[in-house]
Amino acid sequence: MSADDRIRSILIAGGGTAGWMAAAALSTAFRPDQCRIVLVESDEIGTIGVGEATIPPIQLFNKILGVDEHEFVRATQGTFKLGIEFVDWLRPGERYFHPFGRYGDDFGLTPFHQQWLRARTLGSTTPLDAYSLTHQAAYRGRFEIATPQSPPVFSTFSYAYHFDASLYARYLRARAEARGVVRVEGKIAEVVLRPEDGFVDRLTLADGRSIEADLFIDCTGFRGLITEALDTGYEAWTHWLPCDRAIAVPCARVEDPTPFTRSTARKAGWQWRIPLQHRTGNGHVYCSGAISDDEAHAILMANLDGAPEADPRPLRFTTGRRRRAWNRNCIALGLASGFLEPLESTSIHLIQTGISKLLSWFPDRNFDPLLAAEYNRLVDAEMESIRDFLVLHYQANQRDEPFWRQCAAMPIPDTLAAKMEMFRANGRLIERQYELFHPPSWLAVLMGQGVWPAAHDPLADTVAPQELAAILGGMRQVIAQTADRMPTHQQYIDRFCSAAAGQPIKAASAG
C-alpha cells in the first residue's frame, strides 16, 4: 500500500453509543494529521438508548481507550454487573443465575462441571452456583475489583457494568473531540453514490451541505440510512426470535442497586430491570402477535420498583442482521447492522467487536473485497452464535401460555440442536470458533432452563470419591469466605465512584 492509497477521511453517520464508540476508538488509532474523522448527528433525532447493561469484554474496550474505570462509572451513573438473574423463565416460581466468570477450578482429567456432575451421582445436593464466586457475591449484594493482593480465587471472578447509555456517549464524545474528531450538527438528507462503482461518494445534509469521505461508518440506528442506500438486504430471524416490540421506561431508585441485571419472563416476552446509581432502567420486550401494545404497556407499568420518571418509549424491531455489515466502502455498526434483543446484554458488545474487527481488517482506498469478506464472515459467525444462545432461552421452557408453548415447539438452528443433544447425553459442551459465550455461560442457561445431562464424562470417575468430596468442599469454603469479606456493592460505589459525590450529571441529547 502506498501513502496515496491510505484512508485519509472517515465519516461516521449518527452519534449515540455506536457513533461515539466508533469515534473514540478510531481517534485513538489515528492522529488528526493521519486521518480526518467527522461525525454527523442531529440533536433533533433521539437515540434508542436501551443498552444500559454490558458484558465483561467492555473492560478491554475502555482500557484500549485509556479510560479510568472509576471515572467512567462515576460519569455514567454506573453500577457493577456480576451477571443476570432469570426469573420465571423455566416456569413460574423458578429462577436461576447466569454469572460471569468460571465455576470452580478444573481438576482431574475433565472440566470442573464434569466432576460436579459426578459428585451428584454420589449423593451431593450442592448446587453448581456454590462454586461461582461471582454468583455468591451477587446474591450477597457484594462487589470488589481484584487487586494484586486478592486471593487466587479471584481468577474465576468477572464483571461488567450497568450505565446510562446517553451519558456513556457523552463521555466518549468528550474524549473523541479532544483527539480531533469533528462533530457536525445536521440531518442527513441524501446518500450520494458514485455512478461508476456504486460506492458512497458523499452525504448531503438537509441544509444543502455535502460531506465527502473515503470510508463511511453507518451508525444511524434501525434506519440504516447508508446501508439501505447500498441495497444491502436483511436476513430476518423472527422465526426463532419472535419478539418484535419493546417499551422502555426509567423509574425511581428505591433501594441500593443490585450488582446484577434481572430478566423476568412475562406472558409473551420478558421484562428487564437494570439498576443505576440514580434510577432503575426497565423495559418489556414482547411479541405483538401474542399480546396487544396496551396489555404489554400495562404489564410493564404494574411491575416497576418505583414511580416512573419519564413517558414509556415504544420500539419496533425485526431480529436479524444485514446480509453484509461491510458493503463497498461502508461499515454498519450497532442497530444499523442488525438487531438481537438485549436478553444477554450483547448490543453494546456487538458495536465493540464490529469496531475491533474493522481495526483488524482496516482497508486502504482500494477496498480489497477480501477484507470485507473476512470481516463479514467473522461478524456473521459471532451473531449466529449469540442468536443460538438467545434461542435456547426461549425454546427450553416449560411455561403454559400460548406464546411459550409455541417457542418450545419451534424448530431451532441445527448448530443449537447439536449442542443441546450432546449436553443432554453426557454433559459435554461443543465449542465452536468465534463463539462469544463460553462453557460457563452455556452451563448456567442450559441447566437453568431445565436441560440436564443423563451422564457425565467417564474420566471424572478417575478421582476417588473421598478426594472429590474434599476438593469440592475446600472450593466452596474459599468461595463463601471470599464473598463474605467483600464490601457491599453500595459501599464500593460510595468509596470509589459515586456520581453523587461530584457534580450532578445530566444526559446530553444525541442523534
C-alpha positions, 0 to 999 in steps of 0.5 A: 500500500502506498501513502496515496492509497491510505484512508485519509477521511472517515465519516461516521453517520449518527452519534449515540453509543455506536457513533461515539464508540466508533469515534473514540476508538478510531481517534485513538488509532489515528492522529488528526494529521493521519486521518480526518474523522467527522461525525454527523448527528442531529440533536433533533433525532433521539437515540434508542438508548436501551443498552444500559447493561454490558458484558465483561469484554467492555473492560478491554474496550475502555482500557484500549481507550485509556479510560479510568474505570472509576471515572467512567462509572462515576460519569455514567451513573454506573453500577457493577454487573456480576451477571443476570438473574432469570426469573420465571423463565423455566416456569413460574416460581423458578429462577436461576443465575447466569454469572460471569466468570468460571465455576470452580477450578478444573481438576482431574482429567475433565472440566470442573462441571464434569466432576460436579456432575459426578459428585451428584451421582454420589449423593451431593445436593450442592448446587453448581452456583456454590462454586461461582464466586461471582454468583455468591457475591451477587446474591450477597449484594457484594462487589470488589475489583481484584487487586494484586493482593486478592486471593487466587480465587479471584481468577474465576471472578468477572464483571461488567457494568450497568450505565446510562447509555446517553451519558456513556456517549457523552463521555466518549464524545468528550474524549473523541473531540479532544483527539480531533474528531469533528462533530457536525450538527445536521440531518442527513438528507441524501446518500450520494453514490458514485455512478461508476462503482456504486460506492458512497461518494458523499452525504448531503445534509438537509441544509444543502451541505455535502460531506465527502469521505473515503470510508463511511461508518453507518451508525444511524440506528434501525434506519440504516440510512447508508446501508439501505442506500447500498441495497444491502438486504436483511436476513430476518430471524423472527422465526426463532426470535419472535419478539418484535416490540419493546417499551422502555421506561426509567423509574425511581431508585428505591433501594441500593442497586443490585450488582446484577441485571434481572430478566423476568419472563412475562406472558409473551416476552420478558421484562428487564430491570437494570439498576443505576446509581440514580434510577432503575432502567426497565423495559418489556420486550414482547411479541405483538402477535401474542399480546396487544401494545396496551396489555404489554404497556400495562404489564410493564407499568404494574411491575416497576420498583418505583414511580416512573420518571419519564413517558414509556418509549415504544420500539419496533424491531425485526431480529436479524442482521444485514446480509453484509455489515461491510458493503463497498466502502461502508461499515454498519455498526450497532442497530444499523447492522442488525438487531438481537434483543438485549436478553444477554446484554450483547448490543453494546458488545456487538458495536465493540467487536464490529469496531475491533474487527474493522481495526483488524481488517482496516482497508486502504482506498482500494477496498480489497473485497477480501477484507470485507469478506473476512470481516463479514464472515467473522461478524456473521459467525459471532451473531449466529452464535449469540442468536443460538444462545438467545434461542435456547432461552426461549425454546427450553421452557416449560411455561403454559401460555400460548406464546411459550408453548409455541417457542418450545415447539419451534424448530431451532438452528441445527448448530443449537440442536447439536449442542443441546443433544450432546449436553443432554447425553453426557454433559459435554459442551461443543465449542465452536470458533468465534463463539462469544459465550463460553462453557460457563455461560452455556452451563448456567442457561442450559441447566437453568432452563431445565436441560440436564445431562443423563451422564457425565464424562467417564474420566471424572470417575478417575478421582476417588470419591473421598478426594472429590468430596474434599476438593469440592468442599475446600472450593466452596469454603474459599468461595463463601469466605471470599464473598463474605469479606467483600464490601457491599456493592453500595459501599464500593460505589460510595468509596470509589465512584459515586456520581453523587459525590461530584457534580450532578450529571445530566444526559446530553441529547444525541442523534 
